[in-house]
Amino acid sequence: MSEWTLKEKSMGDLVVTVDGEKWTKAVNKAFNKIAKNVTIDGFRKGCAPKQLLEKRVRAEERYLQAIDDNANTWMREAMDEKNLVPISRPELDIRTMDGDHAELVFTFAVYPEVNVKDYKGLPYEVKFEEVTDEDVNKEIDTMRERYADEETVDGAAEEGNIVNIDYEGFKDGVAFDGGKAEGYNLTLGSHSFIPGFEDQLIGAKAGEEKELNLTFPEEYHAEDLAGKDVVFKVKVNEVRKKVLPEVDDDFVSDVSIKDVETVDDLKKFLHDRIENSRRQEAENAADNALMSKLTECVEADIPDVMVDDEVMGQIQQLQNQLSQYNMSLTSYLQMMGKKPEDLKEDLRADALNNIKARMALSKIAELENIEVTDEDVEKEFNNLAEQYGMKVEDVKNAVSADMLKMDVRNSKAYDFVKENAAK
């Protein structure tokens, strides 16, 4: 006999009562199991008379052994009876046990009941700025910078010029670490150095030596220099300027873009590239906004264990990403000034939204009778193989077909939500 009681956060108690012949057989079998290992003086192990063994093996030992041997079986039978699928590890509490029966309580979380309201007609708008001639010309100017030549300036340095310098910094007359370099190429106006450094080199000529009186910013990363007055001794070795190429067909040829041969071709190519990039960014923003609205439509009592599992999955994903840069999670946390519990808390909100999104799409697929065919799954296997440069069979060995089918079903559900959005 079993009884299921659902509590908060989709946690529940499954009470299983075992009595009658079922309990008696389990206890007797447990007694025989224990008795085999009991030694009584004058008898071989497990071969003493039953009356003596019964005195030696306490009733509580038999009950506990019976429960230990059969609890999982009784639990699964009760779960099947109540159509329950746990999503957390069941915890067992023995409420009572005696010669007549045992009452066991299994506590675990189940997948929550999900309701998705008003998922049709959600706002979805893709907005991006039209591409102007100015946008295209800025891209061309950036390309010209990459293909620019340099020539020596016989005169004073101007903003935008490149000065080759030797420098050394002093605080209170003493050179400080990291404040010295030789043959350094600095573009004036690039704001690469602390405020005032580049400004005071405007007007300088090759061969000139200058002393720059400066103050490090209060928020400077080196505490011993933050907010401190310093002097930089600088020697200007050379002044150069960039010479940008003319925008003509020769320049287009140097850029070497497939099927782009003239200036007009280049402008059209850049116009289309900028437009496609803006449209993609706008579509991504619209998709994110739509999913955010969709998660607000979800009504579900989500158990903490689901959120915890999602957080751990995100942490594992972060570890995999960090490993590509030969960085450990511990080093990353130290660099960010965070503790492991801080990271978990940071990820918790996103984890909850991810769960709600999957719940919403799964429920919508159910409500709208969205089906996934074998052809759909095979197509997705092929897409993944192409995306990662793998053989289809290798992808099939690495990815569960059932999980992929679920992903495709959710994707179809999202397409349904987008098709039925208010645009």
N, C-alpha and C positions, 0 to 999 in steps of 0.2 A: 504494500500500500504506500502511495506517495502523495505529497501535497506540495504545490508550488505557490510561493508568495512573492510577488514582485514588489520591490521597495524603491527607494530613490536611486537616481543615476543608473537605472536599468540593472541594479543589483537585486538579487533575489535569494530566497532560501528554499532549497528543495529538501523537504523532510521525508525521509524514507523509514518506514517501519517494517522490520523483519520479525516475524513471529511464527508460531506453529511449527510444522514439520520442517519448514525451510530453515528456521533458526536452530532447531534441535540438531538437524543433520550437520549444519555448519559448525556448531559447538563441539559435537562428537568428533568430527573430522579434525578440528583444531586440537582437541585433547589427544588424539592419537598421534598427531604430528609432534606435539610437545613431549609426549611420553617416550617417544623413540630416543630422546636425548637425556632422559632422566636416569641417574645412577643411584641405585640403592644398595647398600652393603649386602653382600651375599648373593647378588644377582647380576647377570650381565646387563649392560646398558639397554634399557627399554624392555627388558624381559621379566621384570618383577610382576607379581600378581596385580590385577587391575585394582583391587581394593587398596593396596599400598600406594599405587600410582595416583589414585584419586585423592588420597590424603595429601600426597606431596604436591600435586598440581592444583593451585588455588582456582576457584571458579572465575575470578577476575582475569586470570591469565588466559583461560580458555576463551572467554568472551572477546578479549582484546585480540587474540590470535585469529579468531573467527572473523572479526571485523577487518583485521589487516589483510587476511587472505581473500575476502570477498567484497570489500567496500567498493572497489572500482566496478565490479560486475553489477552490483546492486544499483550503483549510481547510474550506469549506462542504461540499465533496464528502465529505471524511473525516467531518465531523460527521453528515451524513446517513447515511453508512455505519454509524456506530457509534450512531446515534440519540441524539446528544448535543445539549443545548440550554444554551449558556453563560449564566450570570447575571452574569458580569463581563467586562470588555473583555479579549480574548485578548492575551497578550504573546508576541511572536515571538522565537525564538532560532534562528539558523542554526547547526546543529551541524556539518554538512559540506557542501561544494559543490565539484564538479570537473566534468570533461568528461563523466563517466558518469552522475552523479546528484547530487541535493541531498537532504539530510535536514533537515527543519524541525521545530522543537518549538514547539507552541502551548500556552501555559499559561493556564488559566482555571478559574473555579469553576463547578460545576454544582449544580442543585437537589439537596439531599441526600436520601438515602433516609430515610424517616420511618417510625418505628414508634410506635404509641400503645398502651400496655398498660393493662389494667384500667380502662378508661374508663366501664364500667358500675358502678353502685353507689357512686359518689362521694357524699360527704356533702353534703346541701343542706337547710338549715334556715332558715326565716324566723321570727325572734323579735323581738317588740317589746312594749313595756309597754302594758297596757290603759289607756285614757283614763279618768281619774278626774274627779269633780266639781271637785276642786282645780285640775286642769289647765284645765278650762273656765273656772273663776272667774278664774284668772290671765290668760287671754286677754281676758276681759271687763274686768278691771282695766286691762290695757294699752290697750284701746279707750277706756275712761273717761279715761285720761290724755290721749289724743289729742283728746278732746272737752271737756277741762276748761276752766273759766273761771278767771280770776285776780282777786283782790281785795286791796286794800292792807291791810297789818297795822299796827294802831296799837299797837305794842309791840315786844318783843324777838323777834329772828329765831330760829326753831327749825329743826331738821334737816328738810329737805324744802321749806323756804321758798325763795323766789327773792329774792336781794338784788341791787339795781342799784348798782354801785360804780364809783368812780374809783380807780385804784391806780397806784403806781409803785414799782419795785424798785431797791434800792441795795446795792452790794457795796463794802465799805470806804468808805462815804460817797459813792460815785460811782454815778450812775444807769447801769444796763447796758441794752444793746440788747434790744428785745423784751419789756421788763419794764413797759410802760406801756400803759394803756387808760383810756378814759372811757366811762361809761354802759354798762358790761359787765353783762349779766345772768348771774348765777351761781347754780345750784341747789345749796344746801348738802347735802352728802352724796353728790354726784355723782362725787366724786374727780376732778374735772376739773383741779384745780391740784395743786401739790406737797403732800406730806403736811404737815398742820398748818394750812394756809392756811384751809380751810373751817371746821375745828374752832374756830379762834380768832374766827370771825365769828358763831358761835352765841351768842345773847344780845345782839348788837349791835342798835341802834335807828337809824331814819332820822335823818340829820343827824350821826351820831356819826363821829368820826375815830379810827383806831387805827393803832398800829405793830405789825407782826407780825414777830417774830424767828424766822427759819426757816433750815433747812439743805437745800440741794438734794441729791437722791439721788446716790450715788457713780456710778451708771450713767446719769446724765442725759446727753442727747445733745450738749449744748454743753460742750465740754471746759473752758472758762474758768469755768463755773458748777458743774460736777460736784463734789459734796462740799463746796461753799463755803457759809459763813454769810452770810446776806443779811437785809436789813430791807425789808419792804413797807409803804409808807404808804398806807392805805386810807381812803376816805371813803364811808360808806354813804348813798346817795341815797334809797333806798326799799326797803321790805320788803314782799313780796307772798306770798300763798299760793294754791295751786291749790284750786279748788272743783270736786270731781268730780261729774258728773251722777248722779242716782239711776238705778238699773237698772229701768226701767219701759218700757212700750210706747212712750212718747214718745221715750225714748232710742233704742229700736230703730228708730223711724221716722227719727231723725236719722242713724243709721248707714247706712240706705238700702241694704239688701242684697236682691236680687231674691228674691221669694217668702218673705221673712222679715218677719213682721208682729208677732209677740209675743215676749216674753222666752223662752218655751219654744222657739219656733222658732229663736231666736238660739242658745240653748244646744245644741240639736240640730245646727244648722249648724256651730257651732264644734267640737262633739264629733266629727262626721264629718270635718271638715277636718283636725283633729289626727290622728285615726286614719288617714286616708288618707296623710297626710304621713309618719307613723311607719311605716306598712306599706311605702310606697315606699322609704323609706330602708333598711328592713330587707331588702326584696327586692334592692335594689342591693348591699347588703353581702353578701347570700347569693350573688348572681350573681358578685361579685368573688371571693369565697372559692372558689366552684366553679371559676371560670376559673383561679385560682391552683393549685388541686389538679390541674386538667386539664393545665396546663403541666408539672407534675411527672411526668406520665405519658408525656411525649414523649422519645423517643430519636432523636437526629439529630445529625450532625456539621455544625453550622451554620457556614458560611464567614463570615469577618470582613466581607467585602464586603456581605453581606446586613444585618448589624448596622449597618455604616457608613451604608448607604443609608437604613435606618429612622431612624437618628439625624438624618440630614440632613432627612428628611421631617418629623420632629418640630420641628426648628429652623425650618423653613419655616412650619410651622403657628404656631409661637410668633411669628415675624415678622409673620404676617398678623394675629394677635390684637393685637400691639403697635401695628400701624399704625392700628388703629381708635381708638387713644388718642393718635395722632400721636407715638408714641415709637419710636425706632430700636432695633435690637438692641444696637448699641454703647452707647447711653445706658442701656439696661436692664442690661447687664453691668456698666457702671460703677457704677450704683446698687446692684447686688447684690454689688459687690466681687469679681467673677469675671472670668476670662479665657475666651476662646472654647473652649480645650481643657478647662477646668473644666466648662463647660456640656455639652460632648460626653460627658465622663466621667459626669456626673450623669444623663444621659439613657440611658446605655448599658444599664443593667439593665432598665429599662422597655422599651427597644427589643427586647432579647432575649426578654423575656416576650411581647411583642406578636407577634413572629415565631413563637414556639412555639405561641401560641394559634391563630394562623391555620393553622399546619401541622397541629395536632391536629384542628381542625374539618374541614379539607380531607381529611385521611386518613380521619376517621370517616365523612364523606359518601361517600367511595369504598367503604369497607368495608361500609357499611349500604345501599349502592345508593340513596342519596338523590338524587332528580331535581328539577330546576327546570323548570317549564313556562313557555311564553310568557305565559300568564295571570298567573303569579306575578310575572314581570318587569314586566308592564304595571301590575299592582296596585302594585308598589313605585314605579314612575315616578309614578303618581298620588298616592301617599303623600308622596313628596318634593315634588311640586308644591304640595300642600296645606300641607305643613310650612313651605315657604319662600315661599309666596304667589306662585308662578310658574305660567306656562302649561306644560302637559305637554310640548308640543313644544320649549319652551325648555330644559326639564330634559333632554330626550332629546339635544338638541344639546350640552349641557354635560357629560353623564355617559355614559360608555361602557356600552353594553348588556352587553358581556361582563363588565366589572368589576362591574356591578350584579348580574348573574346569579351571579357568584362570591360576592358578599356575601349574597345570598338563600340560596344553597346552604349557606354557613357558618352562617347564622342557623338554618336548618332542622336542621343538624347539632347546634347548641347546644341547640335545643329537644329533640332526641332525647336528648342527655346529661342534660338536666334531668329529662325524663320518666322516665329510667331511673336517677335518683339515689336514694340511700338517704335517705328523709325521716322 
